[in-house]
Amino acid sequence: MKQSGMAALGRRALAGLVAAVSLGLAAQAAAQIDNAALSNETDGTNWAANGRTFSEQHYSPLEQINTQNVGRLGLAWALDFDDVWNLATMPVAVDGVVYVAAGYSVIHAIDARSGQLLWKYDPKVDVQKMRMAWGIRGLTYWNGKVYAGVQDGRLFALDAKTGRLVWETQTTEPGDNRYITGAPRVWQGSDGRARVIIGHGGADFGHVRGYVTTYDAETGAPIWRWWIVPGNPADGFENKAMEMAAKTWSGEWWKYGGGGTAWNAMTYDPKYNRVYIGTGNGGPWNAKLRSPGGGDNLFLCSVVALDADTGEYVWHYQTTPGETWDFNSTMDITLATIAIDGQPRDVILHAPKNGFFYVIDRATGKLISAEKLGKVTWAKYIDLNTGRPVEVPGARYEDGEALTWPGSAGLHNWPPMSYSPKTGLVYIPAHEMAGYYNDEGRDPKTWTMTPDDVMGLRGFFDDVPKNAGTSSLIAWNPAAQKKAWEEPVPGANNGGVMATAGGLVFQGQADGRFVAHDAQTGKIVWSFDMGVGSMGAPISYAVDGKQYITVPAGWAGGQMLLGSLSAQHGWVGRQHPRRLLTFVLDGQAALPPTAPPSQVTPLAAPEFKLDMALAEQGKLIYNRCVICHGVSAVAGGYAPDLRASQIPLSTPAFTAIVRDGGLLARGMPAFGELSDEQLLALQHYIRERARYQPTAWEKIKTAWHFIVLMVKMKLKAWGL
């Protein structure tokens, strides 16, 4: 018996050792996260960078959790964040610790085994200066430090063990409309010096000229900065690339900034020692105002390759020349080696907002192929000889207005896609929704940028109905440039994607489910109710021989803006959690109590005497409120729905909160610039929205207007 027991114990120990080795978990010192680690595609122990490795494939080589046993996947732990409002982000995990940036870059370090909070660092953002509800979309780990940006433009490094601030630097100028929402990236240059790079957003909010900056990863000292669009030629150019770019602009674009912000996608390529930058939209959006004489407007909406040591320009590919629709190229820049015409090619896989999927040669920047991912009406196709889109006449709202697919939200936005070397497929969170563009009354000779007209377009004030958009998960074959499968996803927004070597694709959904698809067929093989919708991206890593999967959940981010389209799932403000969930095979934990979805009922308040003239004035003033409280005053899930609030019924209470900052502690900024008359107009607009019910005729007119626009564009495309 004793001998038999020892044999059984030995077999179990051997099995445990095999499991540990298969996961890359043999006894070792603390992980060294450096160029070698971030170039290693086969070791899935840690998820240290935004896309796990330099390739940014958002793919885990772990296969302990697979299609055969995914039914055993259960909750290991959940951690609710009661003091943050946004968890539309992506964690990292190193040495059994999960790091996540929540809300205004509040960094949490959590034990991956137990879910216990180890430390928390709050950079203390001045909420009063924040006029947009974006959170931080990610962070990164390098050489024992955690790096993150802050919405107010700071970049900082923390000691990963203690959360102590190591260094901090201001990457923007105070009050310059720039802000950070993206994750930094770190690499070691050929000179042995580690660099951290960060960009910024802001081109939608005022005068902004985009740039990226690198800093010494150990000290925070600046190394190089690369401007994305040219400035005033009279001031001279920073480099030859800006001199070249200026030839593609016209008019006095520098008065408006030009835009081009790099707020998300950046990728380091160790093979070529380059960093690739995905650049953003023009400022203003409307190209006729920004560059009235035409031109491609480099380097808007481009993938730009820079020398990683010096920041010198190497090559670029522009996805949307002379862009005028907010068609950012700030979506994933994924590196891979795939077979093209039977030969391996180093490529970039890229699905920007404009609806096309691009395969670009990494060595030269030359376009290899491009095809439509879904419904695209602004362009017929991409000419492979020139690399340029063949546009549909009328799409640039030459006649004053246009309806296009996709709209400014894009067919693919920032939630990351994933590439699986095992299946050869890219898994893309996609959505289809039209964009309406109208520049009525805006003449390049007289127009000037103002806080109420930054984009150079007529404002959009109508509610967005819940059936205005759809979403799906697309599996795309980049070598063949065709769809392998597509599965519908609830609502019009969906979360980031992670594929694994276990043959699975994981994604959080707007309806609150965390699901696993079979990577080959798209069939849902497992799901879990998270208690709240998610746009965050999952990660996977290994601790003590076990594979874990972690996903952030919490209804916040850009999907809050879209009125009834955003509100359809019933995630209401602070009633629903922002939480981090972690799963493991045979996990038995239970979620904390969660409120069920609910819908807002606007207050009738017949005692409020509505003045329609004041309400019309308040419509423009409400633009300041849209990001948090939703278009047409229909809240999408973050801030309270003002139509159902008692506060706008009382002028003293409304003034105390909106202008005097009575709720600053709860994240509501003060709008001290508003006069008594403007506050009154805003009150009346909110009350008008609370009572508004579209008539059947209004619905028919709206639908008919869109149909007529589409017919006009089709006729122009056919040359009629």
KACOR-V660195 format. One line per field, one symbol per residue. ss: DSSP state (@ for helix, = for strand, . for the rest). phi: phi as a letter, one per 30 degrees, with the letter a starting at -180 (. if undefined). A space follows every 10 residues. Layout:
BEGIN
ss->???
phi->???
END
This chain:
BEGIN
ss->.@@@@@@@@@ @@@@@@@@@@ @@........ ....@@@@@. ......=.=. .=......== .........@ @@======== .........= .===..==== ==...===== =.....==== =.....@@@. .........= ==..=====. ...======. ....====== ........=. ....====.. ...=====.. =.......=. ======.... .======... ..@@@....@ @@@@@@.... ..@@@@.==. .....====. ...=====.. .==...@@@@ .......... .======... ..======.. .......... ..======== ..======== .....===== =.....==== ==......== ===....=== =......... ====...... .......=== ....====== ===.====.. .........= ..=....... ........== =======... .========. ...======= ...======. ..======.. ...======. ......=.== ===..===== ===....@@@ @.@@@@@... ..@@@...== =====..... .......... .......... .@@@@@@@@@ @@@@@@@@@. @@@....... .@@@..@@@. @@@@@@@@.. ...@@@.... .....@@@@@ @@@@@@@@@@ @....@@@@@ @@@@@@@@@@ @@@@@@@...
phi->.ddddddddd dddddddddd ddciceeade dccbedddcd dcccecbcbe cibedhdhbc ddbdcbddbd dddbddabbd cdcbcbbdbb dbbbhibccb cchdhdcccb dddciddcab bcdhddeecc cbcdcdclbb bahibccacb edjdbbbcdd dciddcaabc cbceicidac bcddbbacdd dicdbccbca ckdcbkdbcd abbcbddcbi ddcbbbdcbd cdeddicdad dddddedccb iceddcjjii dccbdbbccd dchbbccccc ddbdedddcd bdcijdhdcd hbcccbdddc iddcabbcdb dhebbicecd decccacbdb hibdbdbccb bdddjccccb dddciddcaa bddadbcdbd acdddcicdc ddejddhdcj aacbcdcddi dbcdeddbcc ddcicccbdc bcadbcbbce iccedbdbdb ecbddibddc cddcddcdbb bacccbcddc haddabbdbe icbbddbbcb ddibbcadcd djccbbcddd ciddcaabdd iadbbdcdbb abbhicdcbb bdbldajddd dchddddddi dchddcdcbc cbbaeidbdc ddebddebcd cdddhddddd cddddddded ddedceecci dhicdckcdd dddccddddc ddddddcdcc idbedcjcdc cddddedddd ddeddddddd cdbddedddd ddddeddddd deddddddic
END
